[in-house]
Amino acid sequence: MYQNLTPNHTIKKIKIIDANYVFVDGMSRSGKNSLLPIISSFSKVEHFKDRSAYEAYVDMYVSGNLTKEGFNFLYAHDLLLDVWFTMMGRDLNTNAHDLTSIMNSSKKEEYLKRLERRDTPDTFQEIVKEVKRRQLIFPFVSEVLRGGDLLSEISKNFKYIIVMRNPIDLVFTWFRSGRGTRLGTDQRYLKPALQFKEFDNLHYSMLDNAKEFNKANPLEKCFLVIEKQMIKYLDADLLHSNNSCLVPFENYYIETRKYVEKLEKFLGTSKTEFTSDEMSKANLPRKKDINTFSTKANMIFDNMNEKYKHRLVNLSERYETEISDVYKLDKITKYPKGKFKGLSIDAFSKVSAGSKYDKGKRSTNK
């Protein structure tokens, strides 16, 4: 943690609306958005929000560019606005294809009706009472565990669904999506690119490892960040809290119904007639695919330094022991060394393409 700011004043705590907040938390590309449409189909659960501001507040705090009080204020401020405005029909996504769009929500008609709600001096208190009476649940996408238990000072009643994914898959998807080269160069990639001494476009977690990160190739850069963040997640006390529910991505994909029941119990609600539709649109459940996993692992190992390969193997083995052993490195097919050396992002995409959506339905068509 790089905390440099020392203000001589305090910020009064914001009182958020008394609602049920659930944060679907996990590292980038861990599979959070595969859960959220299904959770949002449950009874009493609002359609989920995935706003980059929440992630930016974490980035700013853990990099030392925002005080803890500032972080608490901004996060609580936006939670209050999001619940309030959702009930008012404000700031709703209506894009035809986005998963976050109310047009792809089972509660679409209710959201459209809210657009007609007038904002009077009494409306806010009416909303507060309605939220409590209906026991509404508001799901948000988050990545707070990489900075520890950051939200406990806002409320100790928050619930967390923590999505973890095998580090081999994470390194593969990060590289395939260009995360090894986009930081500080792609206007659409809204992550803070830090400048430190003679180094440029540093990830915040690499401030104490700038020289090594700068020398690494794009695939290795992805690994270095994933290694550091995953260890934070594995070491987090919240991972084993009564307020959290662990969902390993690999298990969820092949045992979806089991995890739907687990999430129903954790959230204190139930699935609806629309839940099966959301599972179908996401093409869930799916079969275990050790062949593709083997190819991914071999492609990664052929394109990184031996010392990083060794560390990735260690990280994978820890993940297999503590989180999920659906995919194990000692079960993969080993191809001739160097078979995949020098392959491009396009080559990675041919092995496993990124998800695309048409009106909320998953498709891998290019």
N, C-alpha and C positions, 0 to 999 in steps of 0.2 A: 504494500500500500504506500502510495507516495503523497502524503498529506502535507501540503505546504501552507494552506490558508489558515489564518488565525484571527478571525473577526473578534471584536470586543463587544458584541451584542448577541442576543439570542432571538430566535424566531418563534413566535407563539404557535403551538401545535394546531393544525387544522382538524376539525371534527368531521370525519367522513360519514356518509350516510350509513345507517345501521342496516347492512345487507350481508348476504353470504358471499364472500369473495373467495374465488379459487384461482390459483395461479398455476397454469400448465407450464412447468419450468423445465428447461434443459438447454444444453449447448445448441448453438446454431446447427441446423441440419440433423438434429437428433430425431425428428419425426413428430414434433409436437402438433403440427397442423393435420396429421393423420388422425389424431384423437379428437380434436376440437369440434368438428362438425357432428361427430357422434355424441359427444357430451352435450352439445348444444341442442340435440334432439330430445334430451331427457325432459321430463316434466319439471317445471319451475325454473329451468335453466335458460337464461337469456342467450342470444346469439353472441358468439365470442368476438373480442376485440384483439387485434394484433397491430398495435401502434408502435412505431419505431422510437417514439419519445421515451417510452419506459426503458428500452434497451440503452438509449443514449444517456439517460440519467445514471445508469449503472456504470457505463463506460467512463463518464466524467468523474464519478466518485472514486472508482478504483484506480484511476490514473492520477488522482490527486488534484484534479481541476475543479472539484466541487466539495464543499464541506458536508459532513453528515447531516447537519441541520438543513442545509440547502437541499440535499437529496431527499430528506424526509418531507420537506415542504412541497417540493415539486411533484413527488410521487403521489402524496396524499391529495394535493391540489387536482391532479389529473384523474385520480380515482373518483373523487367527488364529482368533477365535471362529467366524466364518462357515464356514471350511473344516472346522474340528473338528466343529461342530454339524451341518453338512450331512452329514458322514460318520456322525454319531450319530443322524440322523433327528430332530434338534431344530430348532425355529424354522422349520419348513417351511410354506409357504403351501399350503393345501388348498381355497381358494375355487374354486368350480366354473368361474368365468369369467375370472379373472385370468391374464394371460400368464405371470406368474411362478409360478403354481401348479404343483405337481408333478402334479396331476391332469390337466394338459394337457401333460405331458412324455412323450416317447417312452420314458423310463426310469422310468416310474411304478412298476412292480412292484419295481424295485430300491430305490426310495425307501421304499416301504411296508415292505419287508423290513428296512430300516435302523431302523425304529421299534422293533424288538424287540432292538436291540443294547444290551447291558448296559454300564454305565460302571464298570469296575473299575480298580484301580491300573495295570493293563497296557494298558488300552484306548487311551489316547492314543498310546503308542508304536506300537501295532499300526496305528493309523490313519496315523501318519506314514510307516510302512513301506509300507502299502498304497497311499497316494497316490503315493509315489515309484515303486513297482513298476509300477503301472498307468499312470504318466505322465499323471495326470488334469489336465485343464484347467478352471480355475474362472473363469467370466466375470462381470464386475461392471459395472453402469452407473455412469458417472462424469462429472464436469464439471470435471476438474482443470486442463485447459489454460488456462482463463480466469485462473488464478493462476500460470501458468508450469509448469515441470517440477517439480511439487510432490512427486512420489513417489520421486524419484531417491535420496533419503537413506534410504528404506526398502529399496529394491532397485533395482539398475540392470538387472535382467533382466526387468522387467515388459514386457509387450507392450500396444500401444494400437491399437485400431481407431477411427479418428477420422472421425466422421460430420459432414459439412458440408452445409448447405442454403442455397439461394438466399435472400438477405436479404428479398426481396419476399415469399416464402412465409413466412418467419419472422415478419415484422411482421404479416402477415395472420393467422396461426394464434395468435400471442400475443394480438392484440386480440380475436379470436373467442373465445378461452378466458378472457377477462376479466382478463388480466394487467395491463392498464392501470389497473384499479380495485381489484383484490383485495388488494393488498399492505397488510397491517395492518388490513384490514377483514373478511377472510374467514378464519374459524377453520380451514378445511380447507387453506388456502394457506400451507404451512409454510415461508415464507421470512422472514428477519429484516427487520422494518420498523424503520428507524433514525430516531431523533429527533436533530436537529442544529440548534442555535440556535432560530429560530422555525419551523423546517420539520419536518413530521411525515410518517411513512410514506415515508421515502426508501429507495430501493434502495441497497445498499452502494456500488455503482459510481458513484453520483451525489453522494457526499459533497463532491466538489470542484466540483460543478455543481448545487448544491441549488436555487438560485434559478430557474435555467432549467427544471429538471425540475419544480419546483413549479408553474410557469406553464403547462407543456405540457398539452395535452389527452390523454386516455387513449391514443389511437393514437400520438401523438407520444412519450409516455412509453415505450411499447413500442419505438419506433424508437431512442430515445436509449440505452436499455440494450443493445439488439441491436448498435447501431453500435459501442459501446465493447467489448463482448465479442467480436464478430466480428473486430475489428482485432487483439485479443489472440491469437485463434486463427490468423489469417492470418500474424501475425508470429512465431508460436511455432517455435522450432528443432525441437521434437519432431515437428512436422508433416512434416518431411523426414528423419526419423531411420530407421535400419535397424530400429528397434524399433516402428515404426508403419506402419499401412496406412491410406491415405486412401480413404474411401468417400463420394463425393458422392451425396447422397440422390436427386437427379434421375436420375443415371446408373444407380444401383442399381435403381430402380423399373422402368426400361425394358430394362435389360441384366442382370437378376437372375442368370442362370446364369453369365455371365462373372464376376460378383463373387463368386459362391459358389466358383468355382474359384480365384479370387484369394485368398479367405479360407482355403480348404483349404491352399493352399501356405504362406500366412503363418503359420498355426497349426501346421503340420506334422501334419495329420490328414486325415481324409477324410469326405465326406458318407455318409449311410446311407440305407436304404430309407425312412426317415421324413422325410428332407429335402424330398422332393417334396411330401409331405403338408403340411408347414409352409408351403411356398411357396403351395400351393393355398389353405390357410386364410387366408393374408395377401393373397390375390388378386394374386399376383405371378407373372410380370411384368405391367406395365400399359403402356398406350400413352401417348405424349407428348400433352399436352393444352394446346396454346398458347392456345386460346380461353379456358379457365378462368384461365390465368396472366394473360392480357391483362386480363380483368375484375378480377382481384385487384389488379393494378398500378394500374389506373384508379381503383378504389375507394379505395386507399390515398392516391394523389396528390391526389384531390379533397378529402381530409379532413385534410390536413396543411399547415402553413405552407410557403411557397415555399422558404425556406432549408433546411428539412428534406428537402423533395422533392429539392433539388439534391444534398444530402449522400447521400441514399439512392441516387440515380442513380449517384453516384461510387462508393459502396460496391458496388453491383450490378455496375458495370463492372469493378471490381477482382476481384470474385468470378468473373465470366465469364472474365477473363484468367488467373487463377491456379488456379481450382478446377474450374469446369464452365461450358460455354457451351451446355448443352442448351436453356436458356431465356435469350433475349437481349432486352433492352429495345428495341433498334432493330427488332425483329421483331413487336412487339405491335401489336394494333389500338388505335388512339387514338380514344376516344369523345369526344363534345362535352364541353368543360370544365364541370364542375359537375353532370354527369348523376347522380353518386353522392353528392353533398354531403349530409352529415348522416345517413347511414345508420347503423342500430343494429347491435349485435352479432348480433341475430336475422337481420338482412338479410345480414350476412357469412356466417352459418351456412347460409343458403339457397343460397349460391354454392358453398360447399364445407363440408360438415358434418364435425364431429369424428368420429374413429373410435370405434366401439363393438364390444364383443366378446361372443359367446355361446359359452361353453365353449371359449375359445381361438380361435374363428374370427371373423375380421373381418367386421363388418357396419356399414352406414351407415344402417340403418333407425332411425327415431326412435321 
